[in-house]
């Protein structure tokens, strides 16, 4: 439905799903939308006060997502993680240079404080949606619940690394649960129903930690105050094929 020109709202998708016999709540579809936005598979577009979603990245991509990699790792057999790491490393190395160049250009056009804020909101929304799904899951003894719980813990750790270890943000700005189990208990008890982020506090703290400049800036080394002296062992120069007449020394 998001592939159409007009896109689709969560209510549109929920209505169609109920016609096909789905019995989950509409809130579950909002959680799915948040997660797909976080992964870049769909993009939100506000239209007349209603958020509609259109296609984002190619959903047929063969790239492995983080949760796909996690699902392949059995904690009882950690050596299996080695070929998975090798595959993810290969995928990174296979990215063409022109893609990296375009990425640098795009990041150079993004202001760092706003980019950090959007990323933190996205990570937080993704974790919040995962915890909500777990809090309303019907069978905690199932393998599906265990898999979803592991994915949520990975999201929790990622949010913690960015907000606490990376930027040193306060708990008032971004609430990172101590564990997935605690987060589930809090949500079932009525805590943190809407979000883990205080948007105003987050913006204020980021403004004191991140320079108000583009995310990527040129950082050319300063020009030396005086000419530098270049010296090398003659055998090294001979091995490089440098003729003597090309060797210059600046005597201070």
BADOSE-155800 format. One record per residue (C-alpha): residue number from 0; x, y, z. Coordinates in pm, 1 decimal. Layout:
N
<r><i>NUM</i><east>X</east><north>Y</north><up>Z</up></r>
...
This chain:
252
<r><i>0</i><east>0.0</east><north>0.0</north><up>0.0</up></r>
<r><i>1</i><east>293.5</east><north>235.1</north><up>63.5</up></r>
<r><i>2</i><east>411.5</east><north>169.4</north><up>-291.7</up></r>
<r><i>3</i><east>122.2</east><north>369.8</north><up>-437.0</up></r>
<r><i>4</i><east>165.8</east><north>736.2</north><up>-529.8</up></r>
<r><i>5</i><east>-49.6</east><north>858.1</north><up>-239.9</up></r>
<r><i>6</i><east>102.4</east><north>615.4</north><up>8.4</up></r>
<r><i>7</i><east>-100.2</east><north>481.0</north><up>300.0</up></r>
<r><i>8</i><east>-180.7</east><north>577.7</north><up>657.2</up></r>
<r><i>9</i><east>-166.7</east><north>336.6</north><up>948.6</up></r>
<r><i>10</i><east>-546.0</east><north>347.1</north><up>965.5</up></r>
<r><i>11</i><east>-566.8</east><north>248.9</north><up>598.5</up></r>
<r><i>12</i><east>-342.4</east><north>-52.6</north><up>654.7</up></r>
<r><i>13</i><east>-519.4</east><north>-149.8</north><up>976.6</up></r>
<r><i>14</i><east>-859.3</east><north>-132.5</north><up>805.4</up></r>
<r><i>15</i><east>-739.9</east><north>-351.3</north><up>520.8</up></r>
<r><i>16</i><east>-582.8</east><north>-598.0</north><up>765.0</up></r>
<r><i>17</i><east>-904.2</east><north>-635.5</north><up>964.4</up></r>
<r><i>18</i><east>-1092.3</east><north>-702.3</north><up>640.8</up></r>
<r><i>19</i><east>-848.6</east><north>-987.6</north><up>577.3</up></r>
<r><i>20</i><east>-912.7</east><north>-1129.5</north><up>923.9</up></r>
<r><i>21</i><east>-634.1</east><north>-982.9</north><up>1139.4</up></r>
<r><i>22</i><east>-732.4</east><north>-939.6</north><up>1504.3</up></r>
<r><i>23</i><east>-441.2</east><north>-740.0</north><up>1651.7</up></r>
<r><i>24</i><east>-487.4</east><north>-383.8</north><up>1778.2</up></r>
<r><i>25</i><east>-435.9</east><north>-72.3</north><up>1567.5</up></r>
<r><i>26</i><east>-150.6</east><north>28.8</north><up>1799.7</up></r>
<r><i>27</i><east>41.9</east><north>-277.2</north><up>1681.0</up></r>
<r><i>28</i><east>36.5</east><north>-133.3</north><up>1330.5</up></r>
<r><i>29</i><east>171.7</east><north>198.1</north><up>1459.0</up></r>
<r><i>30</i><east>457.6</east><north>-0.4</north><up>1613.2</up></r>
<r><i>31</i><east>524.9</east><north>-169.7</north><up>1279.9</up></r>
<r><i>32</i><east>524.6</east><north>170.1</north><up>1105.9</up></r>
<r><i>33</i><east>777.4</east><north>310.2</north><up>1356.0</up></r>
<r><i>34</i><east>1008.6</east><north>15.4</north><up>1301.1</up></r>
<r><i>35</i><east>986.5</east><north>33.9</north><up>921.6</up></r>
<r><i>36</i><east>1059.4</east><north>407.3</north><up>932.8</up></r>
<r><i>37</i><east>1360.4</east><north>338.8</north><up>1156.2</up></r>
<r><i>38</i><east>1493.6</east><north>88.9</north><up>902.0</up></r>
<r><i>39</i><east>1433.3</east><north>328.8</north><up>615.4</up></r>
<r><i>40</i><east>1189.0</east><north>100.6</north><up>436.4</up></r>
<r><i>41</i><east>909.4</east><north>358.2</north><up>444.7</up></r>
<r><i>42</i><east>906.5</east><north>737.6</north><up>481.7</up></r>
<r><i>43</i><east>644.7</east><north>945.8</north><up>667.9</up></r>
<r><i>44</i><east>477.5</east><north>1231.0</north><up>479.3</up></r>
<r><i>45</i><east>230.7</east><north>1451.9</north><up>670.2</up></r>
<r><i>46</i><east>-68.8</east><north>1538.2</north><up>449.6</up></r>
<r><i>47</i><east>-346.6</east><north>1760.6</north><up>589.9</up></r>
<r><i>48</i><east>-262.1</east><north>1659.9</north><up>944.6</up></r>
<r><i>49</i><east>-249.9</east><north>1287.5</north><up>864.5</up></r>
<r><i>50</i><east>76.8</east><north>1097.9</north><up>835.4</up></r>
<r><i>51</i><east>91.2</east><north>883.5</north><up>524.9</up></r>
<r><i>52</i><east>378.8</east><north>651.9</north><up>446.6</up></r>
<r><i>53</i><east>548.3</east><north>595.1</north><up>111.5</up></r>
<r><i>54</i><east>818.3</east><north>353.0</north><up>4.5</up></r>
<r><i>55</i><east>1171.2</east><north>427.5</north><up>120.9</up></r>
<r><i>56</i><east>1466.5</east><north>195.4</north><up>59.3</up></r>
<r><i>57</i><east>1433.5</east><north>-102.8</north><up>-170.4</up></r>
<r><i>58</i><east>1271.1</east><north>-371.9</north><up>39.5</up></r>
<r><i>59</i><east>1406.8</east><north>-639.8</north><up>-195.1</up></r>
<r><i>60</i><east>1765.9</east><north>-555.9</north><up>-102.8</up></r>
<r><i>61</i><east>1986.2</east><north>-853.6</north><up>-26.2</up></r>
<r><i>62</i><east>2163.2</east><north>-672.1</north><up>257.1</up></r>
<r><i>63</i><east>2138.2</east><north>-828.0</north><up>600.1</up></r>
<r><i>64</i><east>1984.0</east><north>-609.4</north><up>869.0</up></r>
<r><i>65</i><east>2126.1</east><north>-609.4</north><up>1222.7</up></r>
<r><i>66</i><east>1831.5</east><north>-809.0</north><up>1353.9</up></r>
<r><i>67</i><east>1882.4</east><north>-1061.3</north><up>1072.7</up></r>
<r><i>68</i><east>2241.3</east><north>-1109.5</north><up>1183.4</up></r>
<r><i>69</i><east>2137.6</east><north>-1140.1</north><up>1548.0</up></r>
<r><i>70</i><east>1875.7</east><north>-1402.4</north><up>1467.2</up></r>
<r><i>71</i><east>2145.8</east><north>-1620.3</north><up>1310.1</up></r>
<r><i>72</i><east>2361.4</east><north>-1626.0</north><up>1624.3</up></r>
<r><i>73</i><east>2296.5</east><north>-1902.5</north><up>1873.1</up></r>
<r><i>74</i><east>2436.4</east><north>-1800.8</north><up>2215.6</up></r>
<r><i>75</i><east>2513.5</east><north>-2167.8</north><up>2284.5</up></r>
<r><i>76</i><east>2739.0</east><north>-2180.7</north><up>1976.2</up></r>
<r><i>77</i><east>2918.2</east><north>-1843.0</north><up>1954.6</up></r>
<r><i>78</i><east>3163.8</east><north>-1965.4</north><up>1687.8</up></r>
<r><i>79</i><east>2878.0</east><north>-1946.1</north><up>1439.6</up></r>
<r><i>80</i><east>2908.5</east><north>-1568.2</north><up>1472.7</up></r>
<r><i>81</i><east>3242.6</east><north>-1574.0</north><up>1289.4</up></r>
<r><i>82</i><east>3105.7</east><north>-1642.6</north><up>939.1</up></r>
<r><i>83</i><east>2825.9</east><north>-1394.4</north><up>1009.9</up></r>
<r><i>84</i><east>3081.9</east><north>-1128.5</north><up>1099.4</up></r>
<r><i>85</i><east>3277.0</east><north>-1219.1</north><up>785.7</up></r>
<r><i>86</i><east>2966.7</east><north>-1172.9</north><up>569.5</up></r>
<r><i>87</i><east>2881.9</east><north>-834.5</north><up>721.0</up></r>
<r><i>88</i><east>3245.8</east><north>-725.9</north><up>672.7</up></r>
<r><i>89</i><east>3230.2</east><north>-834.7</north><up>307.2</up></r>
<r><i>90</i><east>2914.3</east><north>-635.7</north><up>250.5</up></r>
<r><i>91</i><east>3075.5</east><north>-320.4</north><up>388.0</up></r>
<r><i>92</i><east>3382.0</east><north>-367.1</north><up>167.8</up></r>
<r><i>93</i><east>3161.8</east><north>-420.3</north><up>-137.7</up></r>
<r><i>94</i><east>3010.0</east><north>-71.8</north><up>-114.5</up></r>
<r><i>95</i><east>3128.0</east><north>125.2</north><up>-421.8</up></r>
<r><i>96</i><east>3339.8</east><north>434.5</north><up>-360.8</up></r>
<r><i>97</i><east>3083.6</east><north>659.8</north><up>-530.9</up></r>
<r><i>98</i><east>2831.5</east><north>557.2</north><up>-262.8</up></r>
<r><i>99</i><east>3072.7</east><north>666.1</north><up>11.8</up></r>
<r><i>100</i><east>3132.8</east><north>991.2</north><up>-177.5</up></r>
<r><i>101</i><east>2759.3</east><north>1060.1</north><up>-198.0</up></r>
<r><i>102</i><east>2721.1</east><north>976.2</north><up>169.9</up></r>
<r><i>103</i><east>2995.1</east><north>1225.0</north><up>260.4</up></r>
<r><i>104</i><east>2825.1</east><north>1494.0</north><up>53.1</up></r>
<r><i>105</i><east>2487.9</east><north>1430.9</north><up>215.8</up></r>
<r><i>106</i><east>2632.9</east><north>1433.0</north><up>566.8</up></r>
<r><i>107</i><east>2820.9</east><north>1753.1</north><up>488.1</up></r>
<r><i>108</i><east>2482.3</east><north>1914.7</north><up>421.2</up></r>
<r><i>109</i><east>2336.7</east><north>1797.1</north><up>754.8</up></r>
<r><i>110</i><east>2383.7</east><north>1998.8</north><up>1072.8</up></r>
<r><i>111</i><east>2530.0</east><north>1769.1</north><up>1338.8</up></r>
<r><i>112</i><east>2300.4</east><north>1861.0</north><up>1634.6</up></r>
<r><i>113</i><east>1982.4</east><north>1803.3</north><up>1434.6</up></r>
<r><i>114</i><east>2118.7</east><north>1480.5</north><up>1284.8</up></r>
<r><i>115</i><east>2205.2</east><north>1342.7</north><up>1628.8</up></r>
<r><i>116</i><east>1860.6</east><north>1439.0</north><up>1760.2</up></r>
<r><i>117</i><east>1678.4</east><north>1268.3</north><up>1471.5</up></r>
<r><i>118</i><east>1890.4</east><north>955.6</north><up>1509.2</up></r>
<r><i>119</i><east>1825.0</east><north>935.2</north><up>1884.3</up></r>
<r><i>120</i><east>1451.8</east><north>982.2</north><up>1833.0</up></r>
<r><i>121</i><east>1456.3</east><north>704.2</north><up>1573.1</up></r>
<r><i>122</i><east>1653.9</east><north>461.7</north><up>1793.4</up></r>
<r><i>123</i><east>1428.6</east><north>541.1</north><up>2088.7</up></r>
<r><i>124</i><east>1106.2</east><north>498.8</north><up>1888.4</up></r>
<r><i>125</i><east>1230.9</east><north>164.8</north><up>1757.7</up></r>
<r><i>126</i><east>1311.8</east><north>37.1</north><up>2107.3</up></r>
<r><i>127</i><east>982.5</east><north>170.1</north><up>2244.8</up></r>
<r><i>128</i><east>786.3</east><north>-14.0</north><up>1973.7</up></r>
<r><i>129</i><east>976.0</east><north>-336.1</north><up>2046.2</up></r>
<r><i>130</i><east>907.1</east><north>-311.8</north><up>2420.5</up></r>
<r><i>131</i><east>539.0</east><north>-242.1</north><up>2355.1</up></r>
<r><i>132</i><east>516.0</east><north>-553.2</north><up>2136.9</up></r>
<r><i>133</i><east>682.0</east><north>-761.6</north><up>2407.7</up></r>
<r><i>134</i><east>458.2</east><north>-617.2</north><up>2680.3</up></r>
<r><i>135</i><east>151.2</east><north>-730.3</north><up>2487.7</up></r>
<r><i>136</i><east>291.3</east><north>-1061.5</north><up>2364.7</up></r>
<r><i>137</i><east>70.4</east><north>-1356.5</north><up>2440.0</up></r>
<r><i>138</i><east>328.6</east><north>-1629.2</north><up>2501.5</up></r>
<r><i>139</i><east>647.2</east><north>-1545.6</north><up>2691.6</up></r>
<r><i>140</i><east>765.3</east><north>-1904.8</north><up>2673.5</up></r>
<r><i>141</i><east>768.4</east><north>-1912.8</north><up>2293.5</up></r>
<r><i>142</i><east>1078.7</east><north>-1900.3</north><up>2076.7</up></r>
<r><i>143</i><east>934.2</east><north>-1594.1</north><up>1902.9</up></r>
<r><i>144</i><east>922.9</east><north>-1404.3</north><up>2232.2</up></r>
<r><i>145</i><east>1285.7</east><north>-1494.4</north><up>2305.0</up></r>
<r><i>146</i><east>1392.9</east><north>-1375.0</north><up>1959.9</up></r>
<r><i>147</i><east>1201.8</east><north>-1047.4</north><up>1993.2</up></r>
<r><i>148</i><east>1347.5</east><north>-995.8</north><up>2339.4</up></r>
<r><i>149</i><east>1702.2</east><north>-1041.9</north><up>2208.0</up></r>
<r><i>150</i><east>1637.7</east><north>-792.0</north><up>1928.5</up></r>
<r><i>151</i><east>1502.6</east><north>-542.4</north><up>2181.8</up></r>
<r><i>152</i><east>1809.7</east><north>-584.4</north><up>2401.1</up></r>
<r><i>153</i><east>2033.1</east><north>-511.0</north><up>2101.9</up></r>
<r><i>154</i><east>1833.2</east><north>-194.0</north><up>2036.4</up></r>
<r><i>155</i><east>1860.5</east><north>-100.4</north><up>2403.6</up></r>
<r><i>156</i><east>2237.4</east><north>-143.9</north><up>2396.9</up></r>
<r><i>157</i><east>2266.4</east><north>62.9</north><up>2079.8</up></r>
<r><i>158</i><east>2062.9</east><north>347.4</north><up>2231.2</up></r>
<r><i>159</i><east>2274.6</east><north>327.4</north><up>2545.6</up></r>
<r><i>160</i><east>2600.9</east><north>345.3</north><up>2350.7</up></r>
<r><i>161</i><east>2489.4</east><north>651.5</north><up>2155.6</up></r>
<r><i>162</i><east>2321.3</east><north>848.5</north><up>2432.8</up></r>
<r><i>163</i><east>2513.4</east><north>751.7</north><up>2745.9</up></r>
<r><i>164</i><east>2859.7</east><north>636.4</north><up>2641.1</up></r>
<r><i>165</i><east>2880.6</east><north>859.5</north><up>2333.7</up></r>
<r><i>166</i><east>2710.3</east><north>1187.5</north><up>2429.2</up></r>
<r><i>167</i><east>2670.0</east><north>1150.1</north><up>2805.0</up></r>
<r><i>168</i><east>2303.3</east><north>1251.5</north><up>2799.3</up></r>
<r><i>169</i><east>2106.0</east><north>1255.5</north><up>3122.5</up></r>
<r><i>170</i><east>1827.6</east><north>1012.9</north><up>3213.7</up></r>
<r><i>171</i><east>1588.5</east><north>1309.2</north><up>3200.4</up></r>
<r><i>172</i><east>1669.9</east><north>1364.2</north><up>2832.7</up></r>
<r><i>173</i><east>1670.8</east><north>998.8</north><up>2725.4</up></r>
<r><i>174</i><east>1550.4</east><north>712.4</north><up>2937.8</up></r>
<r><i>175</i><east>1742.5</east><north>392.0</north><up>2862.6</up></r>
<r><i>176</i><east>1595.2</east><north>94.9</north><up>3053.0</up></r>
<r><i>177</i><east>1842.7</east><north>-103.8</north><up>3259.3</up></r>
<r><i>178</i><east>1710.9</east><north>-419.9</north><up>3097.3</up></r>
<r><i>179</i><east>1438.9</east><north>-538.8</north><up>2863.7</up></r>
<r><i>180</i><east>1262.2</east><north>-715.0</north><up>3151.0</up></r>
<r><i>181</i><east>1249.9</east><north>-391.7</north><up>3350.2</up></r>
<r><i>182</i><east>1121.8</east><north>-201.2</north><up>3046.9</up></r>
<r><i>183</i><east>840.9</east><north>-455.0</north><up>2998.8</up></r>
<r><i>184</i><east>740.0</east><north>-430.9</north><up>3366.3</up></r>
<r><i>185</i><east>743.2</east><north>-49.0</north><up>3351.5</up></r>
<r><i>186</i><east>523.7</east><north>-38.0</north><up>3043.7</up></r>
<r><i>187</i><east>276.8</east><north>-290.5</north><up>3183.1</up></r>
<r><i>188</i><east>256.7</east><north>-78.3</north><up>3499.2</up></r>
<r><i>189</i><east>175.2</east><north>231.0</north><up>3295.0</up></r>
<r><i>190</i><east>519.5</east><north>392.6</north><up>3282.0</up></r>
<r><i>191</i><east>683.0</east><north>544.5</north><up>2971.9</up></r>
<r><i>192</i><east>375.1</east><north>473.3</north><up>2761.2</up></r>
<r><i>193</i><east>445.7</east><north>740.7</north><up>2501.0</up></r>
<r><i>194</i><east>822.6</east><north>777.4</north><up>2466.1</up></r>
<r><i>195</i><east>1162.6</east><north>744.3</north><up>2629.2</up></r>
<r><i>196</i><east>1269.3</east><north>1091.9</north><up>2511.0</up></r>
<r><i>197</i><east>1205.7</east><north>1442.2</north><up>2646.0</up></r>
<r><i>198</i><east>1244.9</east><north>1633.2</north><up>2317.9</up></r>
<r><i>199</i><east>1309.5</east><north>1976.2</north><up>2471.3</up></r>
<r><i>200</i><east>1564.7</east><north>1842.8</north><up>2721.5</up></r>
<r><i>201</i><east>1733.5</east><north>1638.3</north><up>2448.8</up></r>
<r><i>202</i><east>1776.5</east><north>1941.6</north><up>2220.2</up></r>
<r><i>203</i><east>1912.7</east><north>2149.3</north><up>2508.2</up></r>
<r><i>204</i><east>2171.3</east><north>1888.3</north><up>2609.8</up></r>
<r><i>205</i><east>2280.1</east><north>1816.4</north><up>2252.9</up></r>
<r><i>206</i><east>2337.5</east><north>2190.0</north><up>2197.9</up></r>
<r><i>207</i><east>2596.8</east><north>2177.2</north><up>2480.0</up></r>
<r><i>208</i><east>2769.1</east><north>1864.9</north><up>2350.7</up></r>
<r><i>209</i><east>2765.4</east><north>1883.2</north><up>1971.7</up></r>
<r><i>210</i><east>2918.6</east><north>2170.0</north><up>1775.3</up></r>
<r><i>211</i><east>2669.5</east><north>2368.9</north><up>1562.1</up></r>
<r><i>212</i><east>2833.3</east><north>2271.5</north><up>1235.6</up></r>
<r><i>213</i><east>2784.3</east><north>2017.2</north><up>955.4</up></r>
<r><i>214</i><east>2823.4</east><north>1651.8</north><up>1050.5</up></r>
<r><i>215</i><east>3114.5</east><north>1619.1</north><up>806.5</up></r>
<r><i>216</i><east>3359.9</east><north>1909.2</north><up>776.3</up></r>
<r><i>217</i><east>3689.2</east><north>1943.7</north><up>596.1</up></r>
<r><i>218</i><east>3975.7</east><north>1926.0</north><up>839.5</up></r>
<r><i>219</i><east>4282.8</east><north>2007.5</north><up>634.9</up></r>
<r><i>220</i><east>4614.5</east><north>2016.3</north><up>825.4</up></r>
<r><i>221</i><east>4748.6</east><north>2368.6</north><up>886.7</up></r>
<r><i>222</i><east>5027.3</east><north>2496.1</north><up>664.5</up></r>
<r><i>223</i><east>5370.6</east><north>2469.8</north><up>829.2</up></r>
<r><i>224</i><east>5518.6</east><north>2795.2</north><up>957.2</up></r>
<r><i>225</i><east>5840.8</east><north>2727.4</north><up>765.1</up></r>
<r><i>226</i><east>5951.1</east><north>2483.9</north><up>494.9</up></r>
<r><i>227</i><east>5985.8</east><north>2128.7</north><up>614.3</up></r>
<r><i>228</i><east>6303.4</east><north>1926.2</north><up>576.0</up></r>
<r><i>229</i><east>6264.1</east><north>1596.2</north><up>395.1</up></r>
<r><i>230</i><east>6528.5</east><north>1333.0</north><up>467.4</up></r>
<r><i>231</i><east>6565.1</east><north>962.7</north><up>405.3</up></r>
<r><i>232</i><east>6820.6</east><north>685.3</north><up>406.0</up></r>
<r><i>233</i><east>6991.8</east><north>659.5</north><up>66.4</up></r>
<r><i>234</i><east>6916.6</east><north>286.4</north><up>36.7</up></r>
<r><i>235</i><east>6546.7</east><north>361.2</north><up>83.1</up></r>
<r><i>236</i><east>6559.4</east><north>624.4</north><up>-189.7</up></r>
<r><i>237</i><east>6742.7</east><north>386.0</north><up>-420.3</up></r>
<r><i>238</i><east>6479.3</east><north>118.7</north><up>-361.9</up></r>
<r><i>239</i><east>6213.0</east><north>370.9</north><up>-457.2</up></r>
<r><i>240</i><east>6398.2</east><north>470.7</north><up>-769.5</up></r>
<r><i>241</i><east>6444.2</east><north>834.7</north><up>-662.4</up></r>
<r><i>242</i><east>6741.0</east><north>994.6</north><up>-848.4</up></r>
<r><i>243</i><east>6983.3</east><north>1205.6</north><up>-639.2</up></r>
<r><i>244</i><east>6900.8</east><north>1526.3</north><up>-827.8</up></r>
<r><i>245</i><east>6542.0</east><north>1508.5</north><up>-697.3</up></r>
<r><i>246</i><east>6651.6</east><north>1510.8</north><up>-332.9</up></r>
<r><i>247</i><east>6639.1</east><north>1854.6</north><up>-169.6</up></r>
<r><i>248</i><east>6727.5</east><north>1952.1</north><up>185.6</up></r>
<r><i>249</i><east>6626.8</east><north>2270.0</north><up>362.1</up></r>
<r><i>250</i><east>6896.0</east><north>2360.1</north><up>612.7</up></r>
<r><i>251</i><east>6763.1</east><north>2550.2</north><up>915.2</up></r>
